[in-house]
Amino acid sequence: MTTRQNNSRKFNPFLLSEQVKNILKSNGFTSLFNYNDYEFFKEECKEAFNKALAIAERFMADADPNQNDLNDYLF
C-alpha cells in the first residue's frame, strides 16, 4: 500500500461526519464536534432528509453561544 492510498482513506468529504464538521466550521462552531454526541445526534436524526444539516443544527442548538469561534475576532 502506498502513502497516497493510505492518506486518501483518512479524509472522505462524503462521510456524514465530515459533512457535519464542514457545516459547523462554516458557522464558527468547530470546537463543538465530538464523536459521542455525533453518534447520539445521528441516531436521533436518522429520519431527517438532510442528516448532516439536522445533526449540525442539533450541535448548534445545544451549544453555548459564547463557544462560537467567531467571538475571538474583532469586527
C-alpha positions in Angstrom: 0.0 0.0 0.0 1.4 3.4 -1.0 1.3 6.5 1.1 -1.1 8.1 -1.3 -3.6 5.2 -0.9 -3.2 5.3 2.9 -3.8 9.0 3.1 -6.8 9.0 0.7 -8.8 6.9 3.2 -8.3 9.4 6.0 -10.4 12.2 4.5 -13.5 11.4 2.6 -15.7 14.5 2.1 -18.8 12.3 1.5 -18.7 10.9 5.0 -21.6 12.2 7.1 -19.3 13.2 9.9 -17.1 15.2 7.5 -20.2 17.0 6.2 -21.3 17.8 9.8 -17.8 19.1 10.6 -17.9 21.3 7.4 -21.3 22.8 8.4 -20.1 23.5 11.9 -16.9 25.1 10.6 -18.8 27.4 8.2 -21.0 28.5 11.2 -18.0 29.0 13.5 -18.6 26.1 15.8 -15.7 23.8 15.1 -14.9 23.1 18.7 -18.3 21.6 19.4 -17.8 18.4 17.4 -17.2 15.2 19.2 -18.0 11.6 18.2 -20.0 10.7 21.3 -22.5 13.5 20.6 -22.3 12.9 16.9 -23.4 9.2 17.3 -26.2 10.3 19.7 -27.5 13.0 17.3 -27.1 10.7 14.3 -29.5 8.2 15.9 -32.0 11.0 16.7 -31.8 12.5 13.2 -31.9 9.3 11.2 -35.3 10.2 9.7 -34.2 13.7 8.5 -34.0 14.4 4.8 -30.6 16.2 5.2 -29.0 14.3 8.0 -25.8 16.4 8.1 -27.7 19.6 8.4 -30.0 18.2 11.1 -27.1 16.9 13.1 -25.2 20.2 12.8 -28.3 22.1 13.9 -28.6 19.9 17.0 -24.9 20.6 17.9 -25.6 24.4 17.5 -28.8 24.2 19.4 -27.2 22.6 22.4 -24.2 24.9 22.3 -23.5 27.9 24.4 -23.5 31.0 22.1 -20.2 32.0 23.7 -18.5 28.9 22.3 -18.6 30.4 18.8 -15.2 30.5 17.1 -16.1 33.9 15.7 -16.2 35.6 19.1 -12.4 35.7 19.2 -12.3 38.1 16.3 -12.8 41.9 16.4 -15.2 43.2 13.7 
